[in-house]
Structures are given as C-alpha cells and as structure tokens.
Amino acid sequence: MTIDRDENRIYLIIPETKTLAIVNSVSKKIVSRIDLGANPYWVSIMGEK
C-alpha cells in the first residue's frame, strides 16, 4: 500500500486477484484496477510518499 497525497489516491496490491487497485481516499471509490501478471509482490509509484 502507498499513498499519493497530490492526487488523494491509495494504491493497493491485491495478491488474490493479482491486481493493483487505485482508490480515491476522499470518496473511497475504486478509480482503476491494473492487472499485474504473475506473483506481484512490490510496486513502486513515482512521487509516492
């Protein structure tokens, strides 16, 4: 999990579905889901805090 405070978004890896979920921290709604392929364990986001 990491937080992008500039965009008010939370980035979450979901190992069960092998996806990255991007959630708006204000509305708590999923903005996007990205398929990560096999065995995701680490994601780096530019500008993360």
C-alpha distance matrix in Angstrom:
0.0 3.8 7.0 10.2 12.9 15.7 15.0 13.4 10.6 7.0 5.5 4.6 6.5 9.5 11.8 14.7 15.2 13.8 12.2 9.5 9.6 9.9 10.7 13.1 12.4 16.2 17.5 14.6 15.7 14.1 15.1 14.7 13.9 14.2 15.7 14.4 17.6 18.2 16.0 12.5 10.8 9.5 8.7 10.0 10.3 13.6 13.8 10.3 10.7
3.8 0.0 3.8 6.8 9.6 12.3 12.1 11.0 8.6 5.9 5.3 6.9 9.3 12.6 15.0 18.1 18.1 16.4 14.3 11.0 10.9 9.8 10.7 12.2 11.4 15.1 17.0 14.8 16.0 14.6 14.9 14.8 14.8 15.0 17.1 15.9 19.3 20.4 18.4 14.8 13.1 10.8 9.0 8.7 8.0 10.7 10.3 6.7 7.1
7.0 3.8 0.0 3.8 5.9 9.0 8.9 7.5 6.0 4.6 6.2 9.0 12.1 15.2 18.0 20.8 20.4 19.1 16.5 12.8 11.9 9.6 9.6 10.0 8.8 12.2 14.6 13.0 14.6 13.9 13.8 14.6 15.5 16.3 19.0 18.3 22.0 23.5 21.8 18.1 16.8 14.3 12.0 11.1 9.2 10.9 9.4 6.2 6.1
10.2 6.8 3.8 0.0 3.8 5.6 5.7 5.8 5.2 6.2 7.8 11.3 14.3 17.5 20.4 23.1 22.2 20.7 17.7 13.9 12.9 9.9 10.2 9.7 9.3 12.1 14.6 13.9 15.0 14.2 13.1 14.1 15.7 16.4 19.5 19.1 22.8 24.8 23.6 19.8 18.9 16.1 13.2 11.5 8.5 9.1 7.2 5.3 6.3
12.9 9.6 5.9 3.8 0.0 3.8 5.5 4.7 6.6 8.4 10.9 14.3 17.6 20.5 23.6 26.2 25.3 24.1 21.1 17.4 15.9 12.6 11.9 10.3 9.0 10.9 14.0 14.1 15.8 15.9 14.9 16.6 18.7 19.7 23.0 22.8 26.5 28.5 27.2 23.4 22.4 19.6 16.8 15.0 12.0 12.0 9.2 7.9 7.2
15.7 12.3 9.0 5.6 3.8 0.0 3.8 5.7 8.0 10.8 12.8 16.5 19.6 22.6 25.7 28.2 27.0 25.6 22.3 18.6 17.2 13.6 13.3 11.3 11.1 12.2 15.0 15.8 16.8 16.8 15.0 16.7 19.2 20.1 23.5 23.6 27.3 29.6 28.8 25.0 24.3 21.4 18.2 16.0 12.5 11.6 8.8 9.1 9.4
15.0 12.1 8.9 5.7 5.5 3.8 0.0 3.9 5.5 9.0 11.1 14.7 17.9 20.5 23.8 26.0 24.4 23.4 19.9 16.3 14.4 10.7 10.3 8.1 8.9 10.1 12.2 13.0 13.5 13.4 11.3 13.3 16.0 17.3 21.0 21.5 25.3 27.8 27.3 23.6 23.4 20.8 17.5 15.9 12.4 12.2 10.4 10.3 11.4
13.4 11.0 7.5 5.8 4.7 5.7 3.9 0.0 3.8 7.0 10.1 13.3 16.9 19.3 22.8 24.7 23.5 22.9 19.5 16.0 13.6 10.1 8.5 6.0 5.4 6.9 9.6 10.1 11.5 12.0 11.0 13.5 16.1 17.9 21.4 22.0 25.7 28.0 27.1 23.4 23.0 20.7 17.9 16.8 13.7 14.3 12.4 11.1 11.3
10.6 8.6 6.0 5.2 6.6 8.0 5.5 3.8 0.0 3.8 6.6 9.8 13.3 15.6 19.1 21.1 19.8 19.1 15.8 12.2 9.9 6.4 5.4 4.5 5.2 8.1 9.8 9.0 9.8 9.4 8.6 10.4 12.6 14.3 17.7 18.3 22.0 24.3 23.4 19.8 19.6 17.6 14.8 14.3 11.5 13.0 11.9 10.1 11.1
7.0 5.9 4.6 6.2 8.4 10.8 9.0 7.0 3.8 0.0 3.8 6.4 10.1 12.5 15.9 18.0 17.2 16.6 13.6 10.1 8.1 5.7 5.1 6.4 6.2 9.9 11.3 9.2 10.3 9.4 9.7 10.8 11.8 13.4 16.3 16.4 20.1 21.8 20.6 17.0 16.5 14.8 12.5 12.7 10.8 13.2 12.6 9.9 10.6
5.5 5.3 6.2 7.8 10.9 12.8 11.1 10.1 6.6 3.8 0.0 3.8 6.9 9.8 12.9 15.4 14.5 13.3 10.3 6.7 5.8 4.7 6.5 9.1 9.8 13.4 14.3 11.8 12.0 9.9 10.0 9.6 9.6 10.4 13.0 12.8 16.4 18.2 17.0 13.4 13.1 11.5 9.1 9.9 8.6 11.8 12.2 9.6 11.3
4.6 6.9 9.0 11.3 14.3 16.5 14.7 13.3 9.8 6.4 3.8 0.0 3.8 6.3 9.5 11.9 11.5 10.6 8.3 5.6 5.2 6.5 7.9 11.2 11.7 15.3 15.7 12.5 12.6 10.4 11.6 10.7 9.5 10.3 12.0 11.6 14.8 16.1 14.5 11.2 11.0 10.4 9.2 11.2 11.1 14.7 15.5 12.5 13.9
6.5 9.3 12.1 14.3 17.6 19.6 17.9 16.9 13.3 10.1 6.9 3.8 0.0 3.8 6.1 9.1 8.9 7.3 6.0 4.5 6.4 9.0 11.1 14.7 15.4 19.0 19.1 15.8 15.5 12.7 13.9 12.0 9.7 9.4 9.9 8.8 11.6 12.4 10.8 7.6 7.8 8.1 7.8 10.9 11.9 15.7 17.2 14.5 16.2
9.5 12.6 15.2 17.5 20.5 22.6 20.5 19.3 15.6 12.5 9.8 6.3 3.8 0.0 3.8 5.6 5.8 5.7 5.4 6.1 7.2 10.6 12.3 16.0 16.9 20.2 19.7 16.2 15.5 12.8 14.7 12.7 9.8 10.2 9.8 9.5 11.5 12.0 10.5 8.5 9.4 11.0 11.3 14.6 15.6 19.4 20.9 18.2 19.7
11.8 15.0 18.0 20.4 23.6 25.7 23.8 22.8 19.1 15.9 12.9 9.5 6.1 3.8 0.0 3.8 5.5 4.7 6.8 8.6 10.7 14.1 16.1 19.8 20.6 24.0 23.5 20.0 19.3 16.5 18.2 15.9 12.6 12.0 10.5 9.2 10.1 9.4 7.4 6.5 7.7 10.4 11.8 15.5 17.3 21.1 23.0 20.3 21.9
14.7 18.1 20.8 23.1 26.2 28.2 26.0 24.7 21.1 18.0 15.4 11.9 9.1 5.6 3.8 0.0 3.8 5.7 8.0 10.7 12.0 15.7 17.2 21.0 22.0 25.1 24.1 20.4 19.5 16.8 18.9 16.7 13.3 13.3 11.4 11.2 11.4 10.7 9.6 9.7 11.3 14.2 15.5 19.1 20.6 24.4 26.2 23.6 25.1
15.2 18.1 20.4 22.2 25.3 27.0 24.4 23.5 19.8 17.2 14.5 11.5 8.9 5.8 5.5 3.8 0.0 3.8 5.4 8.8 10.1 13.8 15.8 19.5 21.1 24.1 22.7 19.4 17.8 14.7 16.5 13.8 10.2 10.1 8.2 9.0 9.4 9.9 10.0 9.8 12.3 14.6 15.0 18.5 19.6 23.2 25.2 22.9 24.9
13.8 16.4 19.1 20.7 24.1 25.6 23.4 22.9 19.1 16.6 13.3 10.6 7.3 5.7 4.7 5.7 3.8 0.0 3.8 7.1 9.8 13.3 15.9 19.7 21.3 24.5 23.7 20.5 19.0 15.6 16.7 13.7 10.0 8.6 6.2 5.6 6.2 6.9 7.0 6.2 9.2 11.4 11.8 15.4 16.8 20.4 22.8 20.7 23.0
12.2 14.3 16.5 17.7 21.1 22.3 19.9 19.5 15.8 13.6 10.3 8.3 6.0 5.4 6.8 8.0 5.4 3.8 0.0 3.8 6.3 9.7 12.5 16.2 18.1 21.3 20.4 17.4 15.7 12.2 13.0 9.9 6.3 5.3 4.5 5.2 7.7 9.7 10.0 8.0 10.5 11.5 10.7 13.9 14.5 18.0 20.2 18.3 20.7
9.5 11.0 12.8 13.9 17.4 18.6 16.3 16.0 12.2 10.1 6.7 5.6 4.5 6.1 8.6 10.7 8.8 7.1 3.8 0.0 3.8 6.6 9.7 13.2 15.1 18.4 18.0 15.2 13.9 10.4 10.8 8.1 5.5 5.0 6.5 6.7 10.2 12.3 12.0 9.0 10.6 10.3 8.6 11.3 11.3 14.7 16.7 14.7 17.2
9.6 10.9 11.9 12.9 15.9 17.2 14.4 13.6 9.9 8.1 5.8 5.2 6.4 7.2 10.7 12.0 10.1 9.8 6.3 3.8 0.0 3.8 6.3 10.0 12.0 15.0 14.3 11.5 10.1 6.7 7.7 6.0 4.5 6.6 9.0 10.2 13.6 15.7 15.4 12.5 13.7 13.4 11.5 13.5 12.7 15.9 17.1 15.0 17.1
9.9 9.8 9.6 9.9 12.6 13.6 10.7 10.1 6.4 5.7 4.7 6.5 9.0 10.6 14.1 15.7 13.8 13.3 9.7 6.6 3.8 0.0 3.8 6.8 9.2 12.2 11.9 9.8 8.6 5.8 5.5 5.2 6.3 8.4 11.7 12.8 16.4 18.8 18.5 15.3 16.0 14.9 12.3 13.3 11.5 14.1 14.8 12.9 15.0
10.7 10.7 9.6 10.2 11.9 13.3 10.3 8.5 5.4 5.1 6.5 7.9 11.1 12.3 16.1 17.2 15.8 15.9 12.5 9.7 6.3 3.8 0.0 3.8 6.0 8.8 8.3 6.0 5.6 4.3 5.4 7.3 9.0 11.8 15.0 16.3 19.7 21.9 21.3 18.2 18.6 17.6 15.3 16.1 14.1 16.5 16.4 14.3 15.5
13.1 12.2 10.0 9.7 10.3 11.3 8.1 6.0 4.5 6.4 9.1 11.2 14.7 16.0 19.8 21.0 19.5 19.7 16.2 13.2 10.0 6.8 3.8 0.0 3.8 5.5 5.7 5.1 5.6 6.4 6.3 9.4 12.1 14.8 18.3 19.6 23.2 25.5 25.0 21.7 21.9 20.5 17.9 18.1 15.5 17.2 16.4 14.7 15.5
12.4 11.4 8.8 9.3 9.0 11.1 8.9 5.4 5.2 6.2 9.8 11.7 15.4 16.9 20.6 22.0 21.1 21.3 18.1 15.1 12.0 9.2 6.0 3.8 0.0 3.8 5.9 5.2 7.7 9.3 10.0 12.8 15.0 17.6 20.8 21.7 25.3 27.2 26.1 22.8 22.4 21.0 18.7 18.7 16.3 18.0 16.5 14.3 14.2
16.2 15.1 12.2 12.1 10.9 12.2 10.1 6.9 8.1 9.9 13.4 15.3 19.0 20.2 24.0 25.1 24.1 24.5 21.3 18.4 15.0 12.2 8.8 5.5 3.8 0.0 3.8 5.6 8.2 10.8 11.4 14.8 17.4 20.3 23.7 24.9 28.5 30.6 29.7 26.4 26.2 24.7 22.4 22.2 19.6 20.8 19.1 17.3 17.0
17.5 17.0 14.6 14.6 14.0 15.0 12.2 9.6 9.8 11.3 14.3 15.7 19.1 19.7 23.5 24.1 22.7 23.7 20.4 18.0 14.3 11.9 8.3 5.7 5.9 3.8 0.0 3.9 5.4 8.8 9.8 13.4 16.1 19.4 22.6 24.4 27.8 30.0 29.4 26.4 26.6 25.6 23.3 23.6 21.1 22.6 21.5 19.7 19.9
14.6 14.8 13.0 13.9 14.1 15.8 13.0 10.1 9.0 9.2 11.8 12.5 15.8 16.2 20.0 20.4 19.4 20.5 17.4 15.2 11.5 9.8 6.0 5.1 5.2 5.6 3.9 0.0 3.8 6.8 9.0 12.0 13.9 17.2 20.2 21.8 25.0 27.0 26.2 23.3 23.5 22.8 20.8 21.6 19.6 21.7 20.9 18.6 18.9
15.7 16.0 14.6 15.0 15.8 16.8 13.5 11.5 9.8 10.3 12.0 12.6 15.5 15.5 19.3 19.5 17.8 19.0 15.7 13.9 10.1 8.6 5.6 5.6 7.7 8.2 5.4 3.8 0.0 3.8 6.2 9.2 11.3 14.9 17.9 20.0 23.1 25.5 25.2 22.5 23.2 22.7 20.6 21.6 19.5 21.7 21.4 19.5 20.5
14.1 14.6 13.9 14.2 15.9 16.8 13.4 12.0 9.4 9.4 9.9 10.4 12.7 12.8 16.5 16.8 14.7 15.6 12.2 10.4 6.7 5.8 4.3 6.4 9.3 10.8 8.8 6.8 3.8 0.0 3.8 5.7 7.5 11.2 14.1 16.4 19.5 21.9 21.9 19.2 20.4 19.9 17.7 19.0 17.2 19.6 20.0 18.2 19.7
15.1 14.9 13.8 13.1 14.9 15.0 11.3 11.0 8.6 9.7 10.0 11.6 13.9 14.7 18.2 18.9 16.5 16.7 13.0 10.8 7.7 5.5 5.4 6.3 10.0 11.4 9.8 9.0 6.2 3.8 0.0 3.8 7.3 10.3 13.9 16.1 19.4 22.3 22.6 19.8 21.1 20.1 17.4 18.1 15.8 17.7 18.1 17.0 19.0
14.7 14.8 14.6 14.1 16.6 16.7 13.3 13.5 10.4 10.8 9.6 10.7 12.0 12.7 15.9 16.7 13.8 13.7 9.9 8.1 6.0 5.2 7.3 9.4 12.8 14.8 13.4 12.0 9.2 5.7 3.8 0.0 3.8 6.6 10.2 12.7 15.8 18.9 19.6 16.9 18.7 17.9 15.3 16.5 14.6 16.8 18.0 17.0 19.5
13.9 14.8 15.5 15.7 18.7 19.2 16.0 16.1 12.6 11.8 9.6 9.5 9.7 9.8 12.6 13.3 10.2 10.0 6.3 5.5 4.5 6.3 9.0 12.1 15.0 17.4 16.1 13.9 11.3 7.5 7.3 3.8 0.0 3.8 6.7 9.4 12.4 15.3 16.1 13.7 15.9 15.7 13.6 15.6 14.6 17.3 19.1 17.7 20.3
14.2 15.0 16.3 16.4 19.7 20.1 17.3 17.9 14.3 13.4 10.4 10.3 9.4 10.2 12.0 13.3 10.1 8.6 5.3 5.0 6.6 8.4 11.8 14.8 17.6 20.3 19.4 17.2 14.9 11.2 10.3 6.6 3.8 0.0 3.8 6.2 9.3 12.6 13.7 11.4 14.0 13.7 11.6 13.7 13.2 16.0 18.3 17.3 20.3
15.7 17.1 19.0 19.5 23.0 23.5 21.0 21.4 17.7 16.3 13.0 12.0 9.9 9.8 10.5 11.4 8.2 6.2 4.5 6.5 9.0 11.7 15.0 18.3 20.8 23.7 22.6 20.2 17.9 14.1 13.9 10.2 6.7 3.8 0.0 3.8 5.8 9.2 11.0 9.5 12.8 13.4 12.1 14.9 15.2 18.2 20.9 19.8 22.7
14.4 15.9 18.3 19.1 22.8 23.6 21.5 22.0 18.3 16.4 12.8 11.6 8.8 9.5 9.2 11.2 9.0 5.6 5.2 6.7 10.2 12.8 16.3 19.6 21.7 24.9 24.4 21.8 20.0 16.4 16.1 12.7 9.4 6.2 3.8 0.0 3.8 6.7 8.0 6.2 9.5 10.1 9.4 12.4 13.6 16.7 19.7 18.4 21.4
17.6 19.3 22.0 22.8 26.5 27.3 25.3 25.7 22.0 20.1 16.4 14.8 11.6 11.5 10.1 11.4 9.4 6.2 7.7 10.2 13.6 16.4 19.7 23.2 25.3 28.5 27.8 25.0 23.1 19.5 19.4 15.8 12.4 9.3 5.8 3.8 0.0 3.8 6.7 6.9 10.7 12.1 12.2 15.3 17.0 20.0 23.1 21.9 24.8
18.2 20.4 23.5 24.8 28.5 29.6 27.8 28.0 24.3 21.8 18.2 16.1 12.4 12.0 9.4 10.7 9.9 6.9 9.7 12.3 15.7 18.8 21.9 25.5 27.2 30.6 30.0 27.0 25.5 21.9 22.3 18.9 15.3 12.6 9.2 6.7 3.8 0.0 3.8 6.1 9.5 11.8 13.1 16.5 18.8 21.9 25.0 23.4 26.0
16.0 18.4 21.8 23.6 27.2 28.8 27.3 27.1 23.4 20.6 17.0 14.5 10.8 10.5 7.4 9.6 10.0 7.0 10.0 12.0 15.4 18.5 21.3 25.0 26.1 29.7 29.4 26.2 25.2 21.9 22.6 19.6 16.1 13.7 11.0 8.0 6.7 3.8 0.0 3.8 6.3 9.4 11.6 15.1 17.9 21.2 24.0 22.0 24.2
12.5 14.8 18.1 19.8 23.4 25.0 23.6 23.4 19.8 17.0 13.4 11.2 7.6 8.5 6.5 9.7 9.8 6.2 8.0 9.0 12.5 15.3 18.2 21.7 22.8 26.4 26.4 23.3 22.5 19.2 19.8 16.9 13.7 11.4 9.5 6.2 6.9 6.1 3.8 0.0 3.8 6.1 7.9 11.6 14.1 17.6 20.2 18.2 20.4
10.8 13.1 16.8 18.9 22.4 24.3 23.4 23.0 19.6 16.5 13.1 11.0 7.8 9.4 7.7 11.3 12.3 9.2 10.5 10.6 13.7 16.0 18.6 21.9 22.4 26.2 26.6 23.5 23.2 20.4 21.1 18.7 15.9 14.0 12.8 9.5 10.7 9.5 6.3 3.8 0.0 3.8 7.0 10.5 13.5 17.0 19.2 16.8 18.5
9.5 10.8 14.3 16.1 19.6 21.4 20.8 20.7 17.6 14.8 11.5 10.4 8.1 11.0 10.4 14.2 14.6 11.4 11.5 10.3 13.4 14.9 17.6 20.5 21.0 24.7 25.6 22.8 22.7 19.9 20.1 17.9 15.7 13.7 13.4 10.1 12.1 11.8 9.4 6.1 3.8 0.0 3.8 6.8 10.1 13.4 15.6 13.4 15.3
8.7 9.0 12.0 13.2 16.8 18.2 17.5 17.9 14.8 12.5 9.1 9.2 7.8 11.3 11.8 15.5 15.0 11.8 10.7 8.6 11.5 12.3 15.3 17.9 18.7 22.4 23.3 20.8 20.6 17.7 17.4 15.3 13.6 11.6 12.1 9.4 12.2 13.1 11.6 7.9 7.0 3.8 0.0 3.8 6.6 10.0 12.5 10.6 13.2
10.0 8.7 11.1 11.5 15.0 16.0 15.9 16.8 14.3 12.7 9.9 11.2 10.9 14.6 15.5 19.1 18.5 15.4 13.9 11.3 13.5 13.3 16.1 18.1 18.7 22.2 23.6 21.6 21.6 19.0 18.1 16.5 15.6 13.7 14.9 12.4 15.3 16.5 15.1 11.6 10.5 6.8 3.8 0.0 3.8 6.6 9.1 7.9 10.7
10.3 8.0 9.2 8.5 12.0 12.5 12.4 13.7 11.5 10.8 8.6 11.1 11.9 15.6 17.3 20.6 19.6 16.8 14.5 11.3 12.7 11.5 14.1 15.5 16.3 19.6 21.1 19.6 19.5 17.2 15.8 14.6 14.6 13.2 15.2 13.6 17.0 18.8 17.9 14.1 13.5 10.1 6.6 3.8 0.0 3.8 6.2 5.5 9.1
13.6 10.7 10.9 9.1 12.0 11.6 12.2 14.3 13.0 13.2 11.8 14.7 15.7 19.4 21.1 24.4 23.2 20.4 18.0 14.7 15.9 14.1 16.5 17.2 18.0 20.8 22.6 21.7 21.7 19.6 17.7 16.8 17.3 16.0 18.2 16.7 20.0 21.9 21.2 17.6 17.0 13.4 10.0 6.6 3.8 0.0 3.8 5.6 9.2
13.8 10.3 9.4 7.2 9.2 8.8 10.4 12.4 11.9 12.6 12.2 15.5 17.2 20.9 23.0 26.2 25.2 22.8 20.2 16.7 17.1 14.8 16.4 16.4 16.5 19.1 21.5 20.9 21.4 20.0 18.1 18.0 19.1 18.3 20.9 19.7 23.1 25.0 24.0 20.2 19.2 15.6 12.5 9.1 6.2 3.8 0.0 3.8 6.5
10.3 6.7 6.2 5.3 7.9 9.1 10.3 11.1 10.1 9.9 9.6 12.5 14.5 18.2 20.3 23.6 22.9 20.7 18.3 14.7 15.0 12.9 14.3 14.7 14.3 17.3 19.7 18.6 19.5 18.2 17.0 17.0 17.7 17.3 19.8 18.4 21.9 23.4 22.0 18.2 16.8 13.4 10.6 7.9 5.5 5.6 3.8 0.0 3.8
10.7 7.1 6.1 6.3 7.2 9.4 11.4 11.3 11.1 10.6 11.3 13.9 16.2 19.7 21.9 25.1 24.9 23.0 20.7 17.2 17.1 15.0 15.5 15.5 14.2 17.0 19.9 18.9 20.5 19.7 19.0 19.5 20.3 20.3 22.7 21.4 24.8 26.0 24.2 20.4 18.5 15.3 13.2 10.7 9.1 9.2 6.5 3.8 0.0
